[in-house]
Amino acid sequence: MDRNDISWTGAMPAVTTPFTASGDVDHDGLRANIQRMMQAGATGVVAAGCTGEFWSLRPEERRAIYRTTRAAVGENGTAIVGAAGITPEDVKAALKDAAAEGCDAALVLPPYFAHLSDAEIIAHFRTVNEDAPLPIMLYNIPGNAGNALTPEIVDTLADLDMVVAIKESSGNWLNFHRTLTKVGDRIMVFCGPSSTIGVPAVLAGCDGLIDCFPNVWTDVLDIWTLVKQGKVDAAWAVQERAQELTKLFISDSRTLYPATKAAMDYLSLPGGGAPRAPLQPLDGPALDGLHVGLDQILRAVETAA
């Protein structure tokens, strides 16, 4: 398989995993959030990834999320789900679950925590690729995984039979562009932090955008459409606000995933709620500052409109 065997494109948000007050996965909230994304113009979603707090989910919970995601996206949308694991066996088990639930692809990180050589990372993906039951989207997010999928590593992995795409979330423009240049003729390249570099990524020829910020502000989805329609100035205006949101969510003792859910709660959107430990809900000055910042940024959006 390669990029010619799939038709994924456009903006596909990385959705949160909401939990009930008792700590179980809130499938109603997950379903409502995914349907909201699709109605706002998403071409699909990525569930149970970093934004979806995959590290806190038990295998049976992930499989149930795969099932809900497939149903909520619908027949015409793309359902990509996280299948992260440290060992190839763990990843393969998640791949089988995702295939059994009818998902379109699995998002696969390099192994995390243990620092690996390039050869070890490549060996891991070669093992995962063997008899993989559905297409693989590579996931480069070294800030979280601790191991990077460099453009050179991706160049090798792009030749594996079941690797058809990559979500490049390094946040480094040069790394993103080098990856796009090296492998874009063989596998699809999606820009992860579209809130910060989405416009230049689309202009450079990426295949789509995957970001967490549409959970909070669905206008981020419009970056793809606006650039494709030639409305680049309007796209840059969305990009500017999205960059302000990014800065707000990761400053003054705030971290991205709890801030995303807290913002969704403040705006009365489905899919928020408390994150799972070790993440903690925002409170005190961090939460107050988030509310003030959201009011300022979104008020500016309304004024500009």
N, C-alpha and C positions, 0 to 999 in steps of 0.2 A: 504494500500500500504506500501511497504518498499523497501529496496535497490534491492531486487530481481525482482521488477517490472519495473526497468529502466536499461538502458545499457550505461549511460553516462560514459565517461572515458577520460583520456588524458589531453592535454593542451587546455584550452578554455580561450582566453584572454578577459579581461574586456575592451571594446572598448570605445573610446571617443564619445561624441556627438558634431559634428562640426556645426558651425553656419555660415550663410551668412553674408555679410557686413551689411545687414539691420536687422540682429538679428534673422532671422528665422532659423529653423533647416535645415541644408544642407543635404538633403537626398542623393544627388549624392555622396557627400564626405563620408557619412556614409556607403553607399553601396560599394564604392570603397575600403574603409578601411577593411570592413568585408571580402570582396572577397580576398583581399591581405592576410588577416590572414588565410583564408581557404586554399589558394594556398600554404602557407608556412607550412602547416601541422597541423593547429588547427582542433580539432574535433567539435568545435562549438564556440559560443561566448556568453558573458554576456553583454547586452546592457542596457542603462538607469539605471546603478548602480551608485556608487560613482564616478568612473572615467567618467561616462556619465553625470555627473552633474544633477542627477535626481531632486534635490531640486529646480532647476530653471525651470523645465518643467511643463507646464500646462497639465492637463489630456488629452486633445485632441492631444497635441504634443507627449505625451508618447505613446498614441495609434498608432499614425502614425509611430513612431519609431519601435514599436512592428511589424507593418506590413512590414516595410522595412527590419528589421532584419530577419524576417522569410523568406522572399523572397531571401535575399542575402546569407543567410547560405545555403539554398538549402534543398532538401528533405533528404539528408544523413547526415546533420549536426544537432547539438543540438542548439536550440535557447532558451536561458534563459534570462528573462528580469526583470528589477527591478520593484517591486510593493510596494515601501516603502510608509508608511503613519503613522501619529500619531494615528489616530483612526482606529478601526477595520473596520468601514464602508468605509473609504478611501482605505484601503488595499483591501477589497473585491471588490470595484469598479474597481481597477486596475487589479485584478485577472480576472474579467469577460472580461475586454478589452483584456488582454493577451490571454485568451482562445479563444475569438472571432477571433483573428488574427492568430490562429494556432500555438502559441508558445508552447514549450515543458514544461516549468516550470516557476515559478516566484520566484525571489530572494526577501526574506522578512526580513527586519530589525526588531529589537524590536522598540517600539516607541522611539522617540528621543526628546531631550530638557527636558521634564519632567522626573525627576529622580524617578524610580519606584522600588518597592520591587520585590523580586523574584516571589511572588504570583501574583502580578499585571502583570508582564511580561508573566507568564504562562497563565493567564486568557486571555490576549490579543491574544496569539497564539491559544488558544482553540476556541475562537470566530472566528478568521480568518479561522481556519480549518473546521468549520461547513459549509457544502455544497460547499467547495472549488472546482472550476471547473477544476483545473489542479494541478499537483504536486507542492509542496513547497520546496524550498531550503532555509533553515535558513541562516542568515547572521550575523556573529559575528564580529563587527568592533567597539569595545567600544570607541576607540579614536575619532571616528566620531559621533557615535550614543549617547554616554553618558551613555548607559545602556549595560551591558555585558550579553552575553549568556554564563554563566559559564558551565563547564562540568556537573555540577549537574542539572542545568536547562535543558540543552540539553538532558540529560538522561531522563528527564520527557517528553520533547517535542518529542523525537524520537518515542514515542508510539502513537502519534496522527496519524490518518488514512492517511492524505495527506502529511505528512512530510517524505521526502525520502532522503534528503541530507542536508549538511551544508557546507557553505563556511566559513572556520575558518580563519579570518583575524586579529586576535588579535596581531600578530607579536611576541607573547610570545611562545617560543618553548614548555615549560612545559604545558601551557594551551592547545596548539594544540595537543600535544601527549596524554594528559589525556582525551581530547575529543575523539580522535581517539580510544583510548583503551576502553572507556566507551560505545561508540555507534556504532563503526565501524562494528559490526555484524548485525546492524539493518538498519542503514542509511549510505549513501555514505558520505565520508569526503574528501573535497577538500581543498587544502592548498592555502590560499590567497596570502601572500607575498612570492611567489615562487622565486622572485628575490633575496631574502635573505636566505630562508630556504628550497628551493625547493628540493635540492638533499637529505637532510636527511628525508624530508617528504615522498618522493617516496620510499626511502629505508625502511622507517617505515611502509609502506603499505597503503598510502593514495590512493584515487581513481582518483585523477587528480589535476591539477594546474590551478588556475585562478589569473591572474596578469595583471597589466596595462602596463608593460614594453615591451611586444611584439609589442605594437603600435609604439615603437621607434626602437626596435632591435628585429627582429623576431627570432634570435638565441635563445632567452630565451625559446621559445617553445621546443627547442631541449633537454632541461633538462630532460623532461619526457622520451623521446625516448632513449636518451643516457643511462640513468640509466637502463631502461628496457632491453637494449641490452647488459648490462654488461660493458659498456664503462664509468665507474664511474670517471676515471681520467679526461676524456674529459668533462664530466658533471660538475665536480668541476671547470674546467677552465671557462666554461660558467658562472657558479655561481659566481666566483670571479669578472668577468666583470660586471655582473648584480648588485652585491653588490656595486661596484664602481659607477654605474649609480644611484643607490638608494641614496647613500651619496651625489652625485652631485646635484640631483634634490631637495633635502630638506635642503641644506646648503646655507649660504651666502644670506639670505633674500629670498630664493626661496621656494615655496611650490609645492607639487607634481603635482596637476592637471594643473595649468598654465605652469609649467616646461615641462610637458609631451607634451602639445600642441606646445609650443615654439620649442621643440626639433624636433617634426614632421615637423614643418615649415622649420626649418634649414636644414633638410635632404630631403626636397621636397617630403614628404609623404602625402597622403590624410588623412583627418580626423583631421587636426590641426586647426589653426585659433585662434581667440580670445575666451577666456572663457566668460561665462555670469557673470554679476555682481551678487553678490558682489566680485567675483574673478576678478582680473585684469591681463592683459597681462604683461609679463615680459618686462622690459626695462632697459636701463642704465647698470651699472656694473653687475647686476644680470643676464641680458641677455648675456652680453659679456662673463661673467664667464662660463655660460652654454655652449656657443659655444666653448670656449677654452677647457673645460672639455670633451665635446663630441669628439672633434678632437683628444685629447690625448687618450681617452679610445678606440675609434673605430680604431684609427691608430694602437694601440697595438694589437687589434684583427686581423687586416690585416697582421701585422708583424708575429704574431703567426701562422697564416694560411700558 
